[in-house]
Amino acid sequence: MELRKTDDADARALSDAACAAAQFAYAKYSRFRVGAAVATAGGIYTGANVENASYGLTLCAERAAIAKAVTSGDLALSRIAVACVDAAPGDGLNAAMPCGACRQWFVEFDPGLQVLIWTPAGDIYQFTARDLLAVPFVLG
């Protein structure tokens, strides 16, 4: 997969919204705050990770933001930005990538969904949901 950096104004603004959302994370256990911002035709929806002592019950920022859009009746997702504000700049892109469950959520709504990954070095990488989950689980 080819790494593509982007720095268009819309990508930067959505990534800034994701960074701002990360400030509301409940990351009591990992101390690893993550924010996400989903762009739709109807607006921008943000979310932050909410951890639980039983890690399997933790809600990722990406799924929180998507759930906000969906429960607002806005299913036409066009872009999602993810910002792991507590990753160290030297950790590289892998420390900022969404988990597999979030990647499956992306594909559920649009395999062509643009996914923006902000890194603490200030770079923004652009992928599609299909890039991140080439062979998703599909029913029907």
C-alpha positions as a Markdown table, in Angstrom:
| # | Residue | x | y | z |
|---|---|---|---|---|
| 1 | Met | 0.0 | 0.0 | 0.0 |
| 2 | Glu | 1.4 | 3.4 | -1.0 |
| 3 | Leu | 1.6 | 6.0 | 1.8 |
| 4 | Arg | 0.0 | 9.2 | 0.6 |
| 5 | Lys | 0.4 | 12.4 | 2.7 |
| 6 | Thr | -2.1 | 15.2 | 2.3 |
| 7 | Asp | -2.3 | 18.7 | 3.6 |
| 8 | Asp | -5.3 | 20.2 | 1.9 |
| 9 | Ala | -7.2 | 22.7 | 4.0 |
| 10 | Asp | -10.2 | 20.4 | 4.5 |
| 11 | Ala | -8.0 | 17.5 | 5.7 |
| 12 | Arg | -6.2 | 19.8 | 8.1 |
| 13 | Ala | -9.5 | 21.3 | 9.5 |
| 14 | Leu | -11.0 | 17.8 | 10.0 |
| 15 | Ser | -7.8 | 16.6 | 11.6 |
| 16 | Asp | -7.8 | 19.7 | 13.9 |
| 17 | Ala | -11.4 | 18.7 | 14.9 |
| 18 | Ala | -10.2 | 15.2 | 15.7 |
| 19 | Cys | -7.3 | 16.5 | 17.8 |
| 20 | Ala | -9.7 | 18.8 | 19.7 |
| 21 | Ala | -12.1 | 15.8 | 20.3 |
| 22 | Ala | -9.2 | 13.8 | 21.8 |
| 23 | Gln | -9.1 | 16.3 | 24.7 |
| 24 | Phe | -12.4 | 14.8 | 25.9 |
| 25 | Ala | -11.2 | 11.2 | 25.9 |
| 26 | Tyr | -11.6 | 9.0 | 29.0 |
| 27 | Ala | -8.3 | 7.2 | 28.8 |
| 28 | Lys | -7.8 | 6.3 | 32.5 |
| 29 | Tyr | -6.0 | 3.1 | 31.8 |
| 30 | Ser | -4.0 | 3.5 | 28.6 |
| 31 | Arg | -3.4 | 7.2 | 29.0 |
| 32 | Phe | -3.6 | 7.2 | 25.2 |
| 33 | Arg | -6.2 | 9.8 | 24.1 |
| 34 | Val | -7.7 | 9.4 | 20.6 |
| 35 | Gly | -10.1 | 11.7 | 18.8 |
| 36 | Ala | -12.0 | 11.3 | 15.6 |
| 37 | Ala | -14.0 | 13.6 | 13.3 |
| 38 | Val | -16.4 | 12.4 | 10.6 |
| 39 | Ala | -17.4 | 14.6 | 7.8 |
| 40 | Thr | -20.8 | 14.1 | 6.1 |
| 41 | Ala | -23.0 | 16.2 | 3.9 |
| 42 | Gly | -24.8 | 17.3 | 7.1 |
| 43 | Gly | -21.8 | 18.4 | 9.1 |
| 44 | Ile | -18.9 | 17.1 | 11.3 |
| 45 | Tyr | -19.4 | 14.7 | 14.1 |
| 46 | Thr | -16.6 | 14.1 | 16.7 |
| 47 | Gly | -15.9 | 11.4 | 19.2 |
| 48 | Ala | -13.2 | 10.4 | 21.7 |
| 49 | Asn | -12.2 | 7.0 | 23.1 |
| 50 | Val | -13.9 | 6.0 | 26.3 |
| 51 | Glu | -12.1 | 3.2 | 28.2 |
| 52 | Asn | -13.3 | 0.7 | 30.6 |
| 53 | Ala | -11.5 | -1.5 | 33.1 |
| 54 | Ser | -12.7 | -4.4 | 31.0 |
| 55 | Tyr | -10.7 | -3.4 | 27.9 |
| 56 | Gly | -13.1 | -5.2 | 25.5 |
| 57 | Leu | -15.8 | -2.8 | 26.5 |
| 58 | Thr | -13.8 | 0.2 | 25.5 |
| 59 | Leu | -15.3 | 2.5 | 22.8 |
| 60 | Cys | -12.9 | 3.7 | 20.2 |
| 61 | Ala | -13.1 | 7.4 | 19.1 |
| 62 | Glu | -13.8 | 6.4 | 15.5 |
| 63 | Arg | -16.8 | 4.3 | 16.4 |
| 64 | Ala | -18.1 | 7.0 | 18.8 |
| 65 | Ala | -17.9 | 9.6 | 16.0 |
| 66 | Ile | -19.6 | 7.3 | 13.4 |
| 67 | Ala | -22.3 | 6.4 | 16.0 |
| 68 | Lys | -23.0 | 10.1 | 16.5 |
| 69 | Ala | -23.5 | 10.6 | 12.8 |
| 70 | Val | -25.6 | 7.5 | 12.4 |
| 71 | Thr | -27.9 | 8.4 | 15.4 |
| 72 | Ser | -28.3 | 11.9 | 13.9 |
| 73 | Gly | -29.6 | 10.2 | 10.7 |
| 74 | Asp | -26.6 | 11.2 | 8.7 |
| 75 | Leu | -25.3 | 8.0 | 7.0 |
| 76 | Ala | -23.4 | 9.5 | 4.1 |
| 77 | Leu | -19.9 | 9.6 | 5.5 |
| 78 | Ser | -17.3 | 11.1 | 3.3 |
| 79 | Arg | -14.2 | 11.4 | 5.4 |
| 80 | Ile | -13.0 | 10.5 | 8.9 |
| 81 | Ala | -9.9 | 11.9 | 10.6 |
| 82 | Val | -8.2 | 10.1 | 13.5 |
| 83 | Ala | -5.8 | 11.7 | 15.9 |
| 84 | Cys | -3.8 | 9.8 | 18.5 |
| 85 | Val | -2.5 | 12.8 | 20.4 |
| 86 | Asp | -0.5 | 10.9 | 23.0 |
| 87 | Ala | 1.5 | 8.8 | 20.5 |
| 88 | Ala | 5.1 | 9.8 | 20.5 |
| 89 | Pro | 6.4 | 11.5 | 17.3 |
| 90 | Gly | 9.0 | 8.8 | 17.0 |
| 91 | Asp | 6.5 | 6.0 | 17.2 |
| 92 | Gly | 5.7 | 6.3 | 13.5 |
| 93 | Leu | 2.4 | 5.8 | 11.6 |
| 94 | Asn | 1.7 | 2.4 | 13.1 |
| 95 | Ala | 1.0 | 3.8 | 16.5 |
| 96 | Ala | -1.7 | 6.1 | 15.1 |
| 97 | Met | -3.6 | 3.5 | 13.0 |
| 98 | Pro | -7.2 | 2.5 | 13.7 |
| 99 | Cys | -7.9 | -1.0 | 15.2 |
| 100 | Gly | -9.4 | -3.7 | 13.1 |
| 101 | Ala | -12.9 | -3.2 | 14.6 |
| 102 | Cys | -12.9 | 0.4 | 13.5 |
| 103 | Arg | -11.7 | -0.5 | 10.0 |
| 104 | Gln | -14.6 | -2.9 | 9.7 |
| 105 | Trp | -17.0 | -0.1 | 10.7 |
| 106 | Phe | -15.4 | 2.2 | 8.0 |
| 107 | Val | -16.1 | -0.5 | 5.3 |
| 108 | Glu | -19.6 | -1.0 | 6.6 |
| 109 | Phe | -20.6 | 2.5 | 5.6 |
| 110 | Asp | -18.3 | 3.0 | 2.5 |
| 111 | Pro | -15.3 | 1.0 | 1.3 |
| 112 | Gly | -14.2 | 4.2 | -0.4 |
| 113 | Leu | -14.4 | 6.3 | 2.7 |
| 114 | Gln | -11.4 | 8.6 | 3.0 |
| 115 | Val | -9.5 | 7.9 | 6.2 |
| 116 | Leu | -7.1 | 10.6 | 7.4 |
| 117 | Ile | -4.5 | 9.7 | 10.0 |
| 118 | Trp | -2.9 | 12.6 | 11.9 |
| 119 | Thr | 0.5 | 11.9 | 13.5 |
| 120 | Pro | 2.1 | 13.9 | 16.3 |
| 121 | Ala | 4.7 | 14.9 | 13.8 |
| 122 | Gly | 2.0 | 16.9 | 12.2 |
| 123 | Asp | 1.7 | 14.8 | 9.1 |
| 124 | Ile | -1.6 | 13.6 | 7.7 |
| 125 | Tyr | -1.8 | 10.4 | 5.8 |
| 126 | Gln | -4.7 | 9.6 | 3.5 |
| 127 | Phe | -6.1 | 6.1 | 2.9 |
| 128 | Thr | -9.4 | 4.6 | 1.9 |
| 129 | Ala | -11.3 | 2.2 | 4.1 |
| 130 | Arg | -10.6 | -0.5 | 1.5 |
| 131 | Asp | -6.8 | 0.3 | 1.7 |
| 132 | Leu | -7.0 | -0.4 | 5.5 |
| 133 | Leu | -9.2 | -3.5 | 5.3 |
| 134 | Ala | -8.7 | -5.2 | 1.9 |
| 135 | Val | -10.9 | -8.2 | 2.7 |
| 136 | Pro | -13.7 | -7.2 | 5.1 |
| 137 | Phe | -16.4 | -9.4 | 6.5 |
| 138 | Val | -19.5 | -9.0 | 4.4 |
| 139 | Leu | -23.0 | -10.5 | 4.8 |
| 140 | Gly | -25.3 | -11.1 | 1.8 |
